[in-house]
Amino acid sequence: MTEPLQIIATDVLYYHDADERAFFEWLDRMAFVADYRGEVRDLFINLNRLPTDDDMFEIIGFCRRYGINMAQLAKFETPENTVWLRDNTMIWHREIFGGLSEASDN
């Protein structure tokens, strides 16, 4: 993989102080997150390994909850997860890949 093991969260909207706290608590609990740092409007989230299937489900949920651009998750596609990740019946498909995918009809 040539792209960094990183997710960038830009302009995350928190609806309450408790929501911001929940965001960082969730981030701190993710075993695959090495560290993170903020610069202006961006939070750079560095991963310590390629996400597993379970990690991907968690990242998808996290990104959907906080409005993080999910198109960047496409770089974590592997031969092992491509069938379920590209399943165009799944709610995240359009957010990650844009349009319909020919990879899966399951």
C-alpha positions as CSV (number, residue, x, y, z in Angstrom):
1,M,0.0,0.0,0.0
2,T,1.5,3.3,-1.1
3,E,-1.0,5.6,0.7
4,P,-0.4,6.3,4.4
5,L,-2.3,4.4,7.1
6,Q,-4.1,7.6,8.0
7,I,-7.5,9.1,8.1
8,I,-8.1,12.8,8.0
9,A,-11.1,14.2,9.9
10,T,-11.9,17.7,8.7
11,D,-14.3,20.1,10.4
12,V,-15.8,17.5,12.7
13,L,-19.1,18.9,14.1
14,Y,-19.7,18.2,17.8
15,Y,-23.3,18.8,19.0
16,H,-22.3,19.1,22.7
17,D,-19.1,19.0,24.8
18,A,-20.0,15.4,25.8
19,D,-20.1,14.6,22.1
20,E,-16.6,15.9,21.6
21,R,-15.4,13.9,24.6
22,A,-17.1,10.8,23.2
23,F,-15.3,11.3,19.9
24,F,-11.9,11.3,21.5
25,E,-12.7,8.5,23.9
26,W,-13.8,6.3,21.0
27,L,-10.7,7.2,19.1
28,D,-8.5,6.4,22.1
29,R,-10.2,2.9,22.5
30,M,-9.5,1.9,18.9
31,A,-6.7,-0.6,19.1
32,F,-5.6,0.1,15.5
33,V,-5.1,3.9,16.1
34,A,-1.5,4.7,16.8
35,D,-1.9,8.5,17.4
36,Y,-3.5,11.6,16.2
37,R,-2.7,15.3,15.9
38,G,-4.6,18.4,14.9
39,E,-3.6,21.1,12.5
40,V,-6.0,24.0,12.0
41,R,-9.3,22.3,10.9
42,D,-7.9,18.8,10.3
43,L,-7.3,15.9,12.7
44,F,-4.7,13.4,11.3
45,I,-5.5,9.9,12.6
46,N,-2.5,7.6,12.1
47,L,-3.2,3.8,12.2
48,N,-0.6,1.3,13.5
49,R,-1.7,-1.5,11.1
50,L,-3.9,-2.2,8.1
51,P,-7.5,-2.4,9.4
52,T,-9.0,-5.9,9.9
53,D,-12.6,-6.5,8.8
54,D,-13.8,-5.7,12.3
55,D,-11.7,-2.5,12.4
56,M,-13.2,-1.5,9.0
57,F,-16.8,-1.8,10.4
58,E,-15.7,0.3,13.4
59,I,-14.0,2.9,11.2
60,I,-17.1,3.1,8.9
61,G,-19.4,3.6,12.0
62,F,-17.1,6.2,13.4
63,C,-16.8,8.1,10.2
64,R,-20.5,8.0,9.5
65,R,-21.3,9.2,13.1
66,Y,-19.0,12.2,12.9
67,G,-19.3,13.1,9.2
68,I,-15.8,12.2,8.3
69,N,-15.2,11.8,4.5
70,M,-15.5,8.1,3.9
71,A,-14.0,8.1,0.4
72,Q,-10.6,7.9,2.0
73,L,-11.5,4.5,3.3
74,A,-11.3,3.0,-0.2
75,K,-7.5,2.8,0.3
76,F,-8.0,0.1,2.9
77,E,-9.6,-2.2,0.4
78,T,-7.9,-5.6,0.2
79,P,-8.5,-8.9,-1.7
80,E,-9.9,-10.2,1.6
81,N,-12.5,-7.5,2.2
82,T,-13.4,-6.4,-1.3
83,V,-16.5,-8.5,-1.6
84,W,-18.3,-7.1,1.4
85,L,-16.7,-3.6,1.3
86,R,-17.8,-3.1,-2.3
87,D,-21.3,-4.7,-1.9
88,N,-23.4,-2.0,-3.5
89,T,-26.4,-2.9,-1.3
90,M,-24.6,-1.7,1.8
91,I,-25.3,1.7,3.2
92,W,-21.6,2.8,3.1
93,H,-21.0,1.9,-0.6
94,R,-21.8,5.2,-2.1
95,E,-20.0,7.1,0.6
96,I,-16.7,5.2,0.0
97,F,-16.8,4.4,-3.7
98,G,-19.1,7.0,-5.1
99,G,-21.3,5.2,-7.6
100,L,-22.2,1.6,-8.1
101,S,-19.5,-1.1,-8.2
102,E,-19.4,-4.1,-10.4
103,A,-17.4,-6.1,-7.8
104,S,-20.4,-7.6,-5.9
105,D,-23.9,-8.5,-6.5
106,N,-24.3,-10.3,-3.1
